[in-house]
Amino acid sequence: MITQAIILGAVQAAIYREDDSWRAVRLGPSGKGIIDCTRSLALLMESRAEQRALTEPLSNLAELETHLRGWSRKHRALTLLIAGMDDQLSFDTRRTCLEAAEELLLWDTGAHGFARARLLGCPASEDADITGGYLLSEEIGARTAAGFYRELRAAEVQIPAVRRILDEILFFAPGSEFNPEAARRAIIDAGVVADAVLVLTHKAGPVSLWQLVENYSEDPSLGAEVRNPRFVLRPFMSRIHELMVRELMERKSSMDWIESRFSKDPILFEGFSASRVMLKKYKSEAMGGIMSRERSALDETNPPETSREISDLMYPYAEVEASPPSKPRFYNFHRETA
């Protein structure tokens, strides 16, 4: 009987306790069988690789091997997708990583969900070449990986703000009776943060956020770390909705400025008969990023000295103000369901 077990999926190893002694195993070459590596026990215990303790005792090593293989595949898929965004690697190496990742993601649903939850639940590094990974995935026909990168490109600005909200709730919530670090990992791995980020990105509205509360409140992985997941999910979604309203107000303010600018300076419309059409055009540019056209014009005027390999990415991190400019009436996520 294995009474305790700790999985280190990133290094394909596990530590377990059997008959009052600690031992260690790792996956064999090419993933065939397991090999005893107890002599490396101290090294594994001090390893900085992510450790995951199993909550239930195991009957034998075969059960431990099943858990080890599952978590090793999840971490391998994530590592391969991250390598696909590493512009320090050659294109051939990145292409090989993406091909291997695509194969894993297609037949292992657990690896698919884990990789998506981590990519959209954790801020990408500042030098991550997301666009390059997307283009390479499209080139080799890795549609699943390309879909991940497409979502990440659309949502990367929102991820740091959402993660900051989650950390504030978990680490500073009064009266909490859970391990905040374990709860954060459980919430991210369940896909809560990823789904909240996409709702915020696409401005799906408070109903979608409330539906996430309902969907994840009964998730067993959350219940194992947080006694009452609603205690965390409700304020988390409320804060996401506040951020959503604040962003919409800021965009509306930009549109109002454009409209007032043209109304006060009609000379800007000289030579144009369809002034309303032009105003609508500039409003649309404000919603999608009014500075993009100016940046393109600047690039044409002052071309860079060296060519850009794939893209010239910027990684703006969303700043959350201490208080919004005004106080709209936010959606109440703390109501009880009928």
N, C-alpha and C positions, 0 to 999 in steps of 0.2 A: 504493500500500500504506500503510495506517494502522498504524504500529508501536506506538503507545500511544494509549489513549483513557480519559478520565475522565468518568463520567456524574454529573451533578448533577440527579437526578430531581425534587427538590423545586422547582427553578426551571426545569425543562424545558429544560436546556441541557447541552452536552457540550463538552469540550476534547479536542483530538486532535493528534497529531503526524504530519505527512506531509511527506516530502522534506526532512527536517531543519528543519522550521519548525512552530511551534505555531499552531493556528487554533481557532476556536470557532464553534459553530452552536447554534441553538435552534429549537424547534418553531414553525411558522408560526401565524398566527391560526386559531382553530378547529381546531388540530391538523393543518392541511393543509400537507404538505411541511416543509422545514427552511429556515431563513434564516441566512446567514452573519452572525455577530456578533463577528468577530475584534477589532474596535475595543474591545469590552468584555472582552477576554481578561484583562487585569490585574485587573479588578473580579471576574471569575469565579474567578480563581485565589486571590484573597484572601477569597472568599465563605465564610461560615460554614455554608452549606448542605452537607448530607451529600454527600461525594464517594465514588464507587465506581470503582476502577480495573479495567478489563477485563483478564483474564489472557492472552487470546489476541489476536494481531494480526488486523486486519480487512482485507478485500479492497478495499472501497470505502465511500462514504458511505451507500449504501443499507443495508448491514449496521449501520453506526453508528446510522442512523435507527431501525432495528428495536429495538436495545437501548435507545435513548433513549425511544422510545414506551412500551416495556414498563415501564421503571423510573418514568417519569412517571405512568403509570396507577396503579402501586402506591402512590407517595407521595400522589397525589391522593385515592385511596380512603381512606388513613389520615388525611389532613388533613380530609376531609369528615366522617369519623366523630368526630374530635376536636372539630370545630365543632358536631356534634350534641350534645356534652356541655357546651358553653359557655353558661352561663346569662347571660352578658353580651350575647348576641345575642338578637334578637327570636325569637318562636316561628316566625314565617313564614320567617325566614332559616334557622333550624335545621331546619325541615321541608324546605325546598328542598335543603339540604345532604344530608339523609338520603335524600331521593328520588334524588339524583344518586349517592350512595354505593351505594345498593341496586342501581342499574342496573349500576354498575361491578362490584360483587361477584358479581352473578349470571352475567355472561358472561365475566369474566376470572378464571380460577382462580388465576393468579399473584398478582393483587391481593388475592384472597380470603385466600390463605395468608399473604401478607406482613402484611396488616392484622391478622389474628388473632394472628400471632406477636408483633407489636409491642405490641398492646393488652394481651395477657396476659403479655408478657415484660418490660414496663417499668412502674414504679409510676405510677399516675395522679396528676395534680396534686391538691393538697388542695382546690381549689375546683371540681373536675370534677363536673358534675351527671349522674352515671351513671343515676340513676333517672329523671331528666327525659328523657334520651336514649332510655331504654328505653320509657317511656310514649309518647313521640312516635312512635317506630318502630312500636309496636303500633297506634297511632291511624291511621297512613297505610298500614299493611299491609306495612311493610318487615321481613319476617320474618328475613332474614339479619342485618341490622343489629341487630334486637331480640335475636337469639340471641347475638351478640357481647356486647352490653351485659348480657344475663342471666348469661353466664359471668363477665364482669368483676365484676358485683355480688357473685357468690358467692365469687370468688377474690381480690378486691382486698386483703384483709388479709394474704394469704400472699405476694403478689408481692414486697414489699420484702425479706422474709426470704430468699426464694429467690435474688433478685438479689444480696444480700449474700454468700450462700454462693458463688455463681458467681464474684464478684469476688475473694473471698479465695483461691479455688483458682487462678484465672488469674493474678493479680498477685503472689501470694506463694508459688506452688508452686516448690520447689527443683528445679533442673535442667530447667526448661522451655525449650524451643527454639522459641518462637513469639512473635508480636506479640500481647500480651494484649488490646489494644483491638480488633484485627482479629478475633481468635478469639472475643471476646465478641459482636461483631456477627454473626459467622457462626453462632454457637450460638443466639442469639436469633432470627435471621431463619429459621433452619432449623425452628424450632418446638419446640426442645428445652425451653426454659424454660417455654413455654406449656403443654406437655404435663405437665411436672413439677409445675407449679403446680396443675393440675387433679387430678393424682393425689394431691397433698398435701391439696387441698381436700376431695376425696371419700373420703380415707383408703382408697385402693384396695389398698394393701399392697405389700410388697417385690417380689412377682412382677411387678407392673406396672412398677415402676421398673427392674427388671432387663431387662424387655422393651424399654424405651426405650433402654437401652444397646445392645442387639442391633440395634434398628431404625435407630439413627442412626450406628452405628460405620462403616458403609459409605457414608454420605452424602457425595457428591463436594464439596459446598460446604464441609463441615467439613474434609475431607481437604486442601482447597486452603490452609487456614490452619493446621491442626494436623496434623502428620505422622502421629500415631497418636491418633485421637479417643478411643479407650478410655482413654488416659492421663488425660484430663480427665473423661470421662463417668462412669467408675467412682467416683472419689472424690466427684464431684458428687452422684450418686444415693445414695451411702452417707450423705452429710451430710443429704440430704433425708429419708432414712429415720430418722436420728437425731432430726431435728426432729419427724417424725411421731410417733415413740414418746414423745418428751417431751411433746407436746401431749396424747396419750392418757393419759399418767400424770397430768398436771395435771387433766384432766377427771375421772379416776377419783378423785383426791384430793378434788375438789369434791363428788362424789357421796358419798364416805365421810363427809365433814363433815356433810352434810345428814342422813344416816342416824344418825350419832352424836348430832346435835342433837335429833332427835325421840325417840331412845331414852332420852336423859337428861331430857327434859322432856315427859312424857306428857300434861301438862295441855293441850298444844297440840292434842291430838287429842280434847279433850273435846267432846262433841256429835257426833262422827263415829264411826259404827260400823265403817266399812270403813277401818281405819287403813292397811292395806297398799296399798290403792288410792291413798290420799292420798300415801303415801310414794313410790309409783311416779310419781305426777304431779309431785312436786317434783324427783325425780331427772331426769325428762324435761326440766324447765325448766332444770336445771343444764347438761344437754348442749346445749341450744339457745340458752343465754344467759339466765341466771337474773335478770339485771337488767332485762330488757325490760319485764316487767309493772310493776316498780316505777317505771320511767321513764314509762310510760303513765299510771300513777296520779298521778305528780307533775305531768304536763302537764294532767290534768283538774283538779287542785287549783289550780294556778297557770298558767292559760292564757297564752300569749304575747300581748304587746301588739299585735303585727302578725301578720297571717295569713301562713302559709307558702305559697309559690307552688306548689311541687311536692312537696318533701320537705325534711326537716331532716337532712341527711346528716352523718355523722361519718366520719372517715377514720383509724381506728386503725392504726398501723404496728406490725407484730409485732416484739417485742424478743426477740432470741436471747440467752439467758444464756451466760456464759462456760463454764459447766459444768453439766450436768444434775444434778438433786437426787439421783439415784442412777445406777447404771451397769448398765443392762440389757444383755443380749447382743444387739448389733445385727446385722442381716443383712449378710453378707459379699458385697460386690459385686466383689471382686477375684479370685474364683475363675475358673479357665479353663474354657471350655466343652468338652464332650467331643468 
